[in-house]
């Protein structure tokens, strides 16, 4: 994912976490035992995507195969 895609996903997840929180606060959450861990996981994912969005872009793909030939001095490439 690109930094812009991570930022967009972080915004989506933050909005989803807000919806879950509001449902819990208003008592509308169906199965609060499920909603609370879901809220925690959604917040964690939003934070992860926000952090990844802050990383500098290194192009795509970020970790392509190396085309560099390494000589170890053993006579083999």
Beta strands, then each sheet from edge to edge (+ up, - down):
end
